[in-house]
Amino acid sequence: MKMYVLLTAAILFGMVAPVLAEPGDLHGDIGYTYDTMHVWRGFMTWGQHSGSNLFVDLDFFGSGFGMSIEEHMVNGTGNNGPLGYSDEQRTDYALYYAGAIAPEDTFATMYQVGYRYFNYPGMSAQHSDQCIDLQEMWAGLAFPKILGVKGLVPGWAIIKAWPSMHDTVVGGDNPNGGSYEGWANVLTLDYALPLENISSEIPKQNLNFHTELVYNNHVDPRPYGGYTSSDWTDFVMGVSTDFDLGSGFIFTPGINEQITMEDNNNKGVSPKHDITWATLTIKYKF
């Protein structure tokens, strides 16, 4: 029932946004990402298994309103069964609004606010106490000019998360006392390093560096096997670059390293202190 409500809201959202917007075109991205390991919010979703991710992100006619849908699937069939990896296939639905405050000033602020629903088809709301669907609202800020260095952008995001059904294994019935109910704060720093005259075919290229530090206040999406306390939980470093393939297609390889600050199997986002994984993304922009 909740999924029908969400989809109805998305349809109405798409109908209202063009009315609010100035005349413009529908823009967006559609693509696929391969992960050598799927790390989400600091958690190793499918252990050592790789993941496939399909996505579409729509900008409604330049209005600032947008919608995204992402499908996340484990590669392979390992660990099937109740709450196994096959059950943890996930579809994310998000509605958001993005804009800017004083974009020409030193204190220029880019912002985004939104709502996201995480649906696990294998363990959906129809299973009642076995439901592991999740929801969240977020607000994010980025300050592209405050440091005075072109391409160096600090940011901050705050997330309010909760389980779709509270008396479940991601809510009050979690055997370890954990829950997806809580807050998370993410501090970010991004830098686009320009490289020029690489070759005649690639005269200019950016290396996009990304770092984030996460303070997690009890937000843990795992049905079993862990519990996250209030603490700084993980630090992530990554680098990627975009290759313009022409005709709207972009290929983006990337590599990431996560340092986990709590190594206890039952306390913290991961028992592994260092996690390294690579991503390959191909998308079409329209």
C-alpha positions as YAML, in Angstrom:
chain: A
units: angstrom
residues:
- id: 1
  name: MET
  ca: [0.00, 0.00, 0.00]
- id: 2
  name: LYS
  ca: [2.80, 2.43, 0.90]
- id: 3
  name: MET
  ca: [4.48, 1.80, -2.45]
- id: 4
  name: TYR
  ca: [1.26, 2.70, -4.30]
- id: 5
  name: VAL
  ca: [1.03, 5.92, -2.28]
- id: 6
  name: LEU
  ca: [4.66, 6.75, -3.08]
- id: 7
  name: LEU
  ca: [4.25, 6.10, -6.80]
- id: 8
  name: THR
  ca: [1.06, 8.18, -6.87]
- id: 9
  name: ALA
  ca: [2.92, 11.01, -5.14]
- id: 10
  name: ALA
  ca: [5.71, 10.74, -7.73]
- id: 11
  name: ILE
  ca: [3.22, 11.02, -10.59]
- id: 12
  name: LEU
  ca: [1.53, 14.05, -9.01]
- id: 13
  name: PHE
  ca: [4.97, 15.53, -8.31]
- id: 14
  name: GLY
  ca: [5.86, 15.21, -12.00]
- id: 15
  name: MET
  ca: [2.58, 16.87, -12.99]
- id: 16
  name: VAL
  ca: [2.96, 19.81, -10.59]
- id: 17
  name: ALA
  ca: [6.64, 20.59, -11.21]
- id: 18
  name: PRO
  ca: [6.21, 21.77, -14.84]
- id: 19
  name: VAL
  ca: [3.45, 24.15, -13.70]
- id: 20
  name: LEU
  ca: [5.77, 25.70, -11.12]
- id: 21
  name: ALA
  ca: [8.72, 25.85, -13.50]
- id: 22
  name: GLU
  ca: [9.66, 28.35, -16.15]
- id: 23
  name: PRO
  ca: [9.40, 26.95, -19.68]
- id: 24
  name: GLY
  ca: [12.18, 24.46, -20.25]
- id: 25
  name: ASP
  ca: [13.09, 20.92, -21.21]
- id: 26
  name: LEU
  ca: [13.08, 17.69, -19.25]
- id: 27
  name: HIS
  ca: [16.66, 16.72, -18.48]
- id: 28
  name: GLY
  ca: [18.27, 13.84, -16.66]
- id: 29
  name: ASP
  ca: [20.62, 10.87, -16.54]
- id: 30
  name: ILE
  ca: [20.03, 7.17, -17.09]
- id: 31
  name: GLY
  ca: [22.78, 4.66, -16.49]
- id: 32
  name: TYR
  ca: [24.43, 1.66, -14.87]
- id: 33
  name: THR
  ca: [27.13, 1.30, -12.19]
- id: 34
  name: TYR
  ca: [29.19, -1.81, -11.45]
- id: 35
  name: ASP
  ca: [30.65, -2.03, -7.91]
- id: 36
  name: THR
  ca: [33.45, -4.46, -7.09]
- id: 37
  name: MET
  ca: [31.92, -4.34, -3.60]
- id: 38
  name: HIS
  ca: [28.67, -2.59, -2.68]
- id: 39
  name: VAL
  ca: [29.33, -0.25, 0.25]
- id: 40
  name: TRP
  ca: [26.29, 1.73, 1.35]
- id: 41
  name: ARG
  ca: [26.36, 4.19, 4.27]
- id: 42
  name: GLY
  ca: [29.54, 2.50, 5.46]
- id: 43
  name: PHE
  ca: [28.01, -1.00, 5.43]
- id: 44
  name: MET
  ca: [29.17, -3.85, 3.19]
- id: 45
  name: THR
  ca: [25.72, -4.71, 1.85]
- id: 46
  name: TRP
  ca: [26.58, -8.04, 0.23]
- id: 47
  name: GLY
  ca: [29.86, -8.95, 1.88]
- id: 48
  name: GLN
  ca: [32.57, -9.51, -0.72]
- id: 49
  name: HIS
  ca: [30.04, -9.80, -3.58]
- id: 50
  name: SER
  ca: [29.98, -7.20, -6.34]
- id: 51
  name: GLY
  ca: [26.86, -5.25, -7.20]
- id: 52
  name: SER
  ca: [24.95, -3.90, -10.20]
- id: 53
  name: ASN
  ca: [23.09, -0.61, -9.99]
- id: 54
  name: LEU
  ca: [20.63, 0.83, -12.51]
- id: 55
  name: PHE
  ca: [19.54, 4.44, -12.11]
- id: 56
  name: VAL
  ca: [17.51, 7.26, -13.63]
- id: 57
  name: ASP
  ca: [17.58, 10.85, -12.35]
- id: 58
  name: LEU
  ca: [15.14, 13.43, -13.74]
- id: 59
  name: ASP
  ca: [15.31, 17.23, -13.55]
- id: 60
  name: PHE
  ca: [11.78, 18.55, -14.02]
- id: 61
  name: PHE
  ca: [12.11, 21.35, -16.57]
- id: 62
  name: GLY
  ca: [14.68, 23.40, -14.66]
- id: 63
  name: SER
  ca: [12.28, 23.96, -11.78]
- id: 64
  name: GLY
  ca: [14.66, 22.62, -9.12]
- id: 65
  name: PHE
  ca: [12.35, 19.66, -8.52]
- id: 66
  name: GLY
  ca: [13.69, 16.22, -9.34]
- id: 67
  name: MET
  ca: [13.07, 12.51, -8.94]
- id: 68
  name: SER
  ca: [15.43, 9.53, -8.97]
- id: 69
  name: ILE
  ca: [15.00, 5.76, -8.98]
- id: 70
  name: GLU
  ca: [17.89, 3.36, -8.30]
- id: 71
  name: GLU
  ca: [17.86, -0.44, -8.46]
- id: 72
  name: HIS
  ca: [20.61, -2.26, -6.52]
- id: 73
  name: MET
  ca: [21.26, -5.98, -7.13]
- id: 74
  name: VAL
  ca: [23.88, -8.44, -5.92]
- id: 75
  name: ASN
  ca: [25.92, -10.16, -8.65]
- id: 76
  name: GLY
  ca: [25.70, -13.91, -8.21]
- id: 77
  name: THR
  ca: [23.36, -16.06, -6.16]
- id: 78
  name: GLY
  ca: [25.32, -16.58, -2.95]
- id: 79
  name: ASN
  ca: [23.65, -16.55, 0.47]
- id: 80
  name: ASN
  ca: [20.08, -17.07, -0.68]
- id: 81
  name: GLY
  ca: [17.27, -17.59, 1.81]
- id: 82
  name: PRO
  ca: [15.51, -15.48, 4.43]
- id: 83
  name: LEU
  ca: [17.32, -12.13, 4.66]
- id: 84
  name: GLY
  ca: [20.12, -13.44, 2.47]
- id: 85
  name: TYR
  ca: [21.74, -11.34, -0.23]
- id: 86
  name: SER
  ca: [18.96, -12.11, -2.70]
- id: 87
  name: ASP
  ca: [16.46, -10.63, -0.22]
- id: 88
  name: GLU
  ca: [18.57, -7.48, 0.00]
- id: 89
  name: GLN
  ca: [17.94, -6.39, -3.57]
- id: 90
  name: ARG
  ca: [16.81, -2.81, -3.08]
- id: 91
  name: THR
  ca: [14.98, -0.11, -5.03]
- id: 92
  name: ASP
  ca: [15.39, 3.52, -3.93]
- id: 93
  name: TYR
  ca: [12.74, 6.12, -4.81]
- id: 94
  name: ALA
  ca: [13.56, 9.77, -4.14]
- id: 95
  name: LEU
  ca: [11.84, 13.14, -4.58]
- id: 96
  name: TYR
  ca: [13.90, 16.28, -4.04]
- id: 97
  name: TYR
  ca: [14.27, 20.02, -4.56]
- id: 98
  name: ALA
  ca: [17.61, 21.72, -5.26]
- id: 99
  name: GLY
  ca: [18.53, 25.38, -5.50]
- id: 100
  name: ALA
  ca: [21.09, 28.07, -4.70]
- id: 101
  name: ILE
  ca: [21.33, 31.04, -2.35]
- id: 102
  name: ALA
  ca: [23.42, 34.06, -3.40]
- id: 103
  name: PRO
  ca: [25.28, 32.06, -6.07]
- id: 104
  name: GLU
  ca: [27.64, 34.95, -6.95]
- id: 105
  name: ASP
  ca: [28.72, 35.72, -3.38]
- id: 106
  name: THR
  ca: [31.58, 34.31, -1.31]
- id: 107
  name: PHE
  ca: [29.03, 32.59, 0.90]
- id: 108
  name: ALA
  ca: [27.19, 31.07, -2.06]
- id: 109
  name: THR
  ca: [25.20, 28.05, -0.88]
- id: 110
  name: MET
  ca: [23.93, 25.16, -2.96]
- id: 111
  name: TYR
  ca: [21.22, 23.16, -1.22]
- id: 112
  name: GLN
  ca: [19.08, 20.07, -1.71]
- id: 113
  name: VAL
  ca: [16.24, 18.71, 0.42]
- id: 114
  name: GLY
  ca: [14.38, 15.49, -0.22]
- id: 115
  name: TYR
  ca: [12.62, 12.31, 0.80]
- id: 116
  name: ARG
  ca: [13.70, 8.75, -0.04]
- id: 117
  name: TYR
  ca: [11.98, 5.36, 0.28]
- id: 118
  name: PHE
  ca: [14.07, 2.15, 0.29]
- id: 119
  name: ASN
  ca: [12.05, -0.86, -0.85]
- id: 120
  name: TYR
  ca: [13.29, -4.44, -0.49]
- id: 121
  name: PRO
  ca: [11.05, -6.46, -2.84]
- id: 122
  name: GLY
  ca: [12.06, -9.76, -1.25]
- id: 123
  name: MET
  ca: [11.10, -8.56, 2.23]
- id: 124
  name: SER
  ca: [8.49, -5.91, 1.48]
- id: 125
  name: ALA
  ca: [5.75, -4.42, 3.64]
- id: 126
  name: GLN
  ca: [3.36, -7.25, 2.84]
- id: 127
  name: HIS
  ca: [5.43, -9.52, 5.11]
- id: 128
  name: SER
  ca: [4.55, -7.40, 8.15]
- id: 129
  name: ASP
  ca: [7.13, -8.06, 10.90]
- id: 130
  name: GLN
  ca: [9.67, -9.26, 8.31]
- id: 131
  name: CYS
  ca: [9.53, -5.94, 6.43]
- id: 132
  name: ILE
  ca: [12.92, -4.23, 6.14]
- id: 133
  name: ASP
  ca: [11.77, -1.22, 4.08]
- id: 134
  name: LEU
  ca: [13.32, 2.08, 5.18]
- id: 135
  name: GLN
  ca: [12.61, 5.78, 4.80]
- id: 136
  name: GLU
  ca: [14.51, 9.01, 5.26]
- id: 137
  name: MET
  ca: [14.48, 12.76, 4.76]
- id: 138
  name: TRP
  ca: [17.64, 14.73, 4.12]
- id: 139
  name: ALA
  ca: [19.02, 18.23, 3.68]
- id: 140
  name: GLY
  ca: [22.39, 18.94, 2.13]
- id: 141
  name: LEU
  ca: [24.47, 22.12, 1.78]
- id: 142
  name: ALA
  ca: [27.56, 22.85, -0.34]
- id: 143
  name: PHE
  ca: [29.69, 26.02, -0.35]
- id: 144
  name: PRO
  ca: [31.53, 26.29, -3.69]
- id: 145
  name: LYS
  ca: [33.24, 29.67, -3.08]
- id: 146
  name: ILE
  ca: [33.78, 29.92, 0.66]
- id: 147
  name: LEU
  ca: [37.36, 28.58, 0.63]
- id: 148
  name: GLY
  ca: [38.45, 30.79, -2.28]
- id: 149
  name: VAL
  ca: [39.91, 27.88, -4.27]
- id: 150
  name: LYS
  ca: [38.18, 27.01, -7.53]
- id: 151
  name: GLY
  ca: [36.86, 23.46, -7.43]
- id: 152
  name: LEU
  ca: [37.35, 23.01, -3.67]
- id: 153
  name: VAL
  ca: [33.89, 22.57, -2.13]
- id: 154
  name: PRO
  ca: [33.07, 21.73, 1.51]
- id: 155
  name: GLY
  ca: [29.61, 20.43, 2.37]
- id: 156
  name: TRP
  ca: [27.37, 19.04, 5.06]
- id: 157
  name: ALA
  ca: [24.32, 16.76, 5.01]
- id: 158
  name: ILE
  ca: [21.92, 15.76, 7.76]
- id: 159
  name: ILE
  ca: [19.70, 12.69, 7.46]
- id: 160
  name: LYS
  ca: [16.67, 11.67, 9.50]
- id: 161
  name: ALA
  ca: [16.00, 7.94, 9.06]
- id: 162
  name: TRP
  ca: [13.31, 5.53, 10.24]
- id: 163
  name: PRO
  ca: [12.01, 2.02, 9.43]
- id: 164
  name: SER
  ca: [8.76, 1.84, 7.45]
- id: 165
  name: MET
  ca: [7.33, -0.50, 10.11]
- id: 166
  name: HIS
  ca: [8.66, -0.12, 13.64]
- id: 167
  name: ASP
  ca: [8.01, -3.60, 15.08]
- id: 168
  name: THR
  ca: [10.38, -5.31, 12.64]
- id: 169
  name: VAL
  ca: [13.98, -6.55, 12.51]
- id: 170
  name: VAL
  ca: [15.12, -3.08, 11.40]
- id: 171
  name: GLY
  ca: [13.04, -1.51, 14.19]
- id: 172
  name: GLY
  ca: [11.97, -2.58, 17.65]
- id: 173
  name: ASP
  ca: [12.35, -6.33, 17.00]
- id: 174
  name: ASN
  ca: [16.05, -6.21, 16.09]
- id: 175
  name: PRO
  ca: [17.73, -8.98, 18.17]
- id: 176
  name: ASN
  ca: [20.77, -6.79, 18.87]
- id: 177
  name: GLY
  ca: [18.76, -3.75, 19.89]
- id: 178
  name: GLY
  ca: [19.71, -1.82, 16.77]
- id: 179
  name: SER
  ca: [17.35, 0.14, 14.54]
- id: 180
  name: TYR
  ca: [17.24, 2.36, 11.47]
- id: 181
  name: GLU
  ca: [15.65, 5.02, 13.68]
- id: 182
  name: GLY
  ca: [17.97, 7.97, 14.17]
- id: 183
  name: TRP
  ca: [20.08, 10.73, 12.64]
- id: 184
  name: ALA
  ca: [23.28, 10.84, 10.63]
- id: 185
  name: ASN
  ca: [25.57, 13.76, 9.83]
- id: 186
  name: VAL
  ca: [27.99, 13.71, 6.88]
- id: 187
  name: LEU
  ca: [30.81, 16.23, 6.40]
- id: 188
  name: THR
  ca: [32.21, 16.32, 2.87]
- id: 189
  name: LEU
  ca: [35.06, 17.93, 0.96]
- id: 190
  name: ASP
  ca: [35.30, 17.73, -2.84]
- id: 191
  name: TYR
  ca: [38.00, 18.97, -5.19]
- id: 192
  name: ALA
  ca: [38.03, 18.95, -8.98]
- id: 193
  name: LEU
  ca: [41.70, 18.94, -9.99]
- id: 194
  name: PRO
  ca: [42.04, 20.21, -13.58]
- id: 195
  name: LEU
  ca: [44.52, 18.48, -15.87]
- id: 196
  name: GLU
  ca: [45.30, 20.08, -19.22]
- id: 197
  name: ASN
  ca: [47.09, 19.07, -22.43]
- id: 198
  name: ILE
  ca: [46.97, 15.38, -21.56]
- id: 199
  name: SER
  ca: [46.83, 14.37, -25.22]
- id: 200
  name: SER
  ca: [45.43, 15.60, -28.52]
- id: 201
  name: GLU
  ca: [42.33, 13.45, -27.94]
- id: 202
  name: ILE
  ca: [41.90, 14.59, -24.31]
- id: 203
  name: PRO
  ca: [43.02, 18.23, -24.04]
- id: 204
  name: LYS
  ca: [41.40, 18.73, -20.63]
- id: 205
  name: GLN
  ca: [40.33, 16.38, -17.83]
- id: 206
  name: ASN
  ca: [39.30, 16.72, -14.20]
- id: 207
  name: LEU
  ca: [40.23, 14.36, -11.40]
- id: 208
  name: ASN
  ca: [37.35, 14.51, -8.92]
- id: 209
  name: PHE
  ca: [38.47, 13.88, -5.34]
- id: 210
  name: HIS
  ca: [35.84, 13.22, -2.68]
- id: 211
  name: THR
  ca: [36.08, 12.75, 1.09]
- id: 212
  name: GLU
  ca: [33.39, 12.29, 3.72]
- id: 213
  name: LEU
  ca: [33.34, 11.85, 7.48]
- id: 214
  name: VAL
  ca: [30.21, 10.31, 9.02]
- id: 215
  name: TYR
  ca: [28.73, 10.75, 12.49]
- id: 216
  name: ASN
  ca: [26.11, 8.06, 12.92]
- id: 217
  name: ASN
  ca: [23.53, 8.33, 15.70]
- id: 218
  name: HIS
  ca: [22.13, 4.75, 15.86]
- id: 219
  name: VAL
  ca: [21.20, 4.51, 12.14]
- id: 220
  name: ASP
  ca: [21.76, 0.87, 11.19]
- id: 221
  name: PRO
  ca: [19.94, -0.79, 8.25]
- id: 222
  name: ARG
  ca: [21.12, -4.34, 9.05]
- id: 223
  name: PRO
  ca: [18.32, -6.71, 10.11]
- id: 224
  name: TYR
  ca: [20.79, -8.90, 11.99]
- id: 225
  name: GLY
  ca: [24.43, -8.99, 12.94]
- id: 226
  name: GLY
  ca: [25.23, -5.50, 14.13]
- id: 227
  name: TYR
  ca: [24.43, -2.41, 16.12]
- id: 228
  name: THR
  ca: [25.72, 1.12, 15.47]
- id: 229
  name: SER
  ca: [26.12, 3.41, 18.47]
- id: 230
  name: SER
  ca: [26.42, 7.22, 18.47]
- id: 231
  name: ASP
  ca: [29.91, 7.91, 17.19]
- id: 232
  name: TRP
  ca: [32.10, 8.90, 14.27]
- id: 233
  name: THR
  ca: [31.83, 5.67, 12.31]
- id: 234
  name: ASP
  ca: [33.69, 5.92, 9.01]
- id: 235
  name: PHE
  ca: [35.84, 8.08, 6.75]
- id: 236
  name: VAL
  ca: [35.74, 7.67, 2.97]
- id: 237
  name: MET
  ca: [38.21, 8.85, 0.31]
- id: 238
  name: GLY
  ca: [37.61, 8.49, -3.42]
- id: 239
  name: VAL
  ca: [38.75, 9.69, -6.82]
- id: 240
  name: SER
  ca: [36.99, 9.49, -10.16]
- id: 241
  name: THR
  ca: [37.06, 11.08, -13.60]
- id: 242
  name: ASP
  ca: [34.55, 11.53, -16.43]
- id: 243
  name: PHE
  ca: [35.26, 10.53, -20.03]
- id: 244
  name: ASP
  ca: [32.97, 12.18, -22.58]
- id: 245
  name: LEU
  ca: [32.21, 9.49, -25.15]
- id: 246
  name: GLY
  ca: [30.09, 11.80, -27.28]
- id: 247
  name: SER
  ca: [26.36, 11.80, -28.11]
- id: 248
  name: GLY
  ca: [25.50, 12.35, -24.44]
- id: 249
  name: PHE
  ca: [27.32, 9.26, -23.11]
- id: 250
  name: ILE
  ca: [29.76, 9.58, -20.19]
- id: 251
  name: PHE
  ca: [32.00, 6.87, -18.71]
- id: 252
  name: THR
  ca: [33.21, 7.31, -15.11]
- id: 253
  name: PRO
  ca: [35.70, 4.97, -13.40]
- id: 254
  name: GLY
  ca: [36.42, 5.48, -9.72]
- id: 255
  name: ILE
  ca: [38.16, 3.97, -6.72]
- id: 256
  name: ASN
  ca: [37.29, 4.39, -3.03]
- id: 257
  name: GLU
  ca: [38.83, 3.62, 0.35]
- id: 258
  name: GLN
  ca: [36.88, 3.50, 3.62]
- id: 259
  name: ILE
  ca: [38.45, 3.61, 7.06]
- id: 260
  name: THR
  ca: [36.11, 2.19, 9.68]
- id: 261
  name: MET
  ca: [36.53, 3.69, 13.12]
- id: 262
  name: GLU
  ca: [34.88, 0.88, 15.08]
- id: 263
  name: ASP
  ca: [36.11, -2.65, 14.42]
- id: 264
  name: ASN
  ca: [33.80, -4.60, 16.72]
- id: 265
  name: ASN
  ca: [31.61, -7.07, 14.78]
- id: 266
  name: ASN
  ca: [28.53, -6.11, 16.78]
- id: 267
  name: LYS
  ca: [29.23, -2.40, 17.16]
- id: 268
  name: GLY
  ca: [30.02, -0.19, 14.21]
- id: 269
  name: VAL
  ca: [29.34, -0.18, 10.50]
- id: 270
  name: SER
  ca: [31.82, -2.90, 9.51]
- id: 271
  name: PRO
  ca: [34.19, -5.40, 11.14]
- id: 272
  name: LYS
  ca: [36.78, -4.54, 8.45]
- id: 273
  name: HIS
  ca: [38.94, -1.54, 9.25]
- id: 274
  name: ASP
  ca: [39.95, -0.83, 5.63]
- id: 275
  name: ILE
  ca: [37.61, -1.37, 2.67]
- id: 276
  name: THR
  ca: [38.69, -0.69, -0.92]
- id: 277
  name: TRP
  ca: [36.37, -0.94, -3.90]
- id: 278
  name: ALA
  ca: [36.12, 0.30, -7.48]
- id: 279
  name: THR
  ca: [33.17, 1.55, -9.51]
- id: 280
  name: LEU
  ca: [32.50, 1.75, -13.25]
- id: 281
  name: THR
  ca: [29.60, 3.94, -14.40]
- id: 282
  name: ILE
  ca: [28.18, 4.49, -17.88]
- id: 283
  name: LYS
  ca: [25.37, 7.00, -18.26]
- id: 284
  name: TYR
  ca: [23.46, 8.88, -20.89]
- id: 285
  name: LYS
  ca: [22.63, 12.54, -20.29]
- id: 286
  name: PHE
  ca: [19.63, 14.11, -21.98]
...
